C-alpha cells in the first residue's frame, strides 16, 4: 500500500473524481458548459497582450523614427541614431563588436558613423492601452485590480 493511498490524504480531491474510462473509443466526449469551480482538461488559451515592433533610442529609450538616415538624431535626447548601438548587427561579444565582416573597427559605438551595413534595430514590446496612473493610490489600485 502506497503512502498516497492512505485514508485522509487528499480525500476531498479523490471523492470529486469519478471512475476513469478505460479507453478513448469507449468514452464519448460530452460538451457541457463548465461552471466557475470546474476545471477543463488541456491548456488554457492565454490572455496575452498585443505585441508591437518599434525602434527605440539606445540612450534614452524614446521611440525613434522607423527610417533612420545618416544624419538622424533622437527627438528627445538628441543622440545620434545612425550608430553601432542602434544597429541590428551590433554584438559586444563578436569580433570588432559586429556580426558582419567590417573592414575596420569603429571605436566609438555611440557616435554617428557612415557604415554601409547599418540596419535599424527593431525591438518587440507589449502594447498597453492604459495610460499612466494619476497618483500613488491609483497606481496601487491598478496593481491589484482583476
C-alpha positions in Angstrom: 0.0 0.0 0.0 1.4 3.4 -1.1 1.5 6.3 1.4 -0.7 8.3 -1.0 -3.5 5.8 -0.9 -3.8 6.1 2.9 -7.1 7.3 4.3 -7.1 11.1 4.8 -4.6 12.1 2.2 -6.3 14.4 -0.2 -9.7 12.9 0.4 -11.6 15.8 -1.0 -9.8 15.5 -4.4 -10.3 11.8 -4.5 -14.0 12.0 -3.8 -14.6 14.5 -6.6 -13.0 12.3 -9.2 -15.3 9.7 -10.7 -14.3 6.5 -12.4 -12.0 7.0 -15.3 -12.9 5.5 -18.7 -10.8 2.6 -19.9 -10.1 3.9 -23.4 -10.9 6.9 -25.6 -13.0 5.0 -28.0 -15.4 3.8 -25.3 -15.8 7.3 -23.7 -17.7 9.7 -25.9 -16.8 13.4 -25.0 -19.8 15.4 -23.9 -19.8 19.1 -24.5 -21.2 20.8 -21.4 -20.6 24.3 -20.1 -18.1 24.4 -17.2 -19.0 26.1 -14.0 -16.6 28.5 -12.4 -15.3 25.9 -10.0 -14.8 23.2 -12.5 -11.5 22.8 -14.4 -11.4 21.8 -18.0 -8.8 19.5 -19.4 -5.9 20.7 -21.5 -4.1 24.0 -21.6 -6.0 27.3 -21.2 -5.9 29.8 -24.0 -3.6 32.6 -22.9 -5.0 36.1 -22.5 -1.9 37.8 -23.8 -1.4 41.4 -24.6 -0.7 42.5 -28.1 2.9 42.9 -29.2 4.2 45.5 -31.5 7.5 46.3 -33.1 9.3 49.6 -32.7 12.7 51.2 -33.0 13.9 52.8 -29.8 16.8 55.1 -28.9 19.5 53.2 -27.0 20.4 56.3 -25.0 17.0 57.3 -23.6 14.5 54.6 -24.7 12.3 57.0 -26.6 10.6 55.8 -29.8 12.8 56.5 -32.8 11.6 57.0 -36.4 11.5 53.7 -38.4 13.6 55.1 -41.2 17.0 56.3 -39.9 19.3 58.3 -42.1 22.9 59.1 -41.6 22.1 62.5 -40.1 19.1 61.3 -37.9 19.1 62.1 -34.2 16.7 61.2 -31.3 13.9 63.7 -30.9 14.1 63.5 -27.1 17.8 63.4 -26.1 19.4 64.4 -29.4 21.7 61.3 -29.6 22.9 60.0 -32.9 20.7 57.3 -34.3 22.9 56.1 -37.1 25.4 54.5 -34.7 26.6 51.0 -34.0 24.5 50.8 -30.8 21.3 51.2 -32.9 22.3 48.6 -35.5 20.9 45.1 -35.7 24.3 43.6 -36.2 25.9 45.1 -33.1 27.2 42.4 -30.7 29.6 43.2 -27.9 30.8 39.6 -27.9 31.7 39.4 -31.6 34.9 40.3 -33.3 35.1 44.1 -33.8 31.7 44.1 -32.0 29.8 43.5 -35.2 28.2 40.3 -36.6 29.0 41.4 -40.2 32.5 41.5 -41.7 33.5 45.1 -41.5 36.8 46.4 -42.9 37.9 48.5 -39.8 36.9 48.7 -36.2 34.6 51.6 -35.2 35.9 52.9 -31.9 33.0 55.0 -30.6 29.9 52.9 -30.8 27.6 55.8 -29.7 28.9 58.3 -32.3 27.4 58.7 -35.8 29.0 56.7 -38.5 28.5 56.0 -42.2 28.6 52.2 -42.2 27.1 50.7 -45.3 25.9 47.6 -43.4 23.7 49.6 -40.9 20.2 48.1 -40.3 17.9 49.6 -37.7 17.4 47.5 -34.6 13.7 46.7 -34.1 12.5 45.7 -30.6 9.3 43.8 -29.8 7.3 45.2 -26.9 4.0 44.8 -25.3 1.3 47.3 -26.3 -0.7 48.5 -23.4 -3.8 50.5 -23.6 -4.0 52.0 -20.1 -2.3 55.4 -19.5 -0.1 56.2 -16.6 -1.9 56.4 -13.2 -2.7 59.9 -11.9 -1.5 59.2 -8.3 0.1 56.7 -6.0 -3.3 55.4 -4.8 -4.5 54.8 -8.3 -1.2 53.0 -9.2 -1.7 50.7 -6.2 -5.3 50.1 -7.1 -4.4 49.2 -10.7 -1.7 46.9 -9.5 -4.2 44.6 -7.6 -7.2 45.1 -9.9 -8.5 42.0 -11.6 
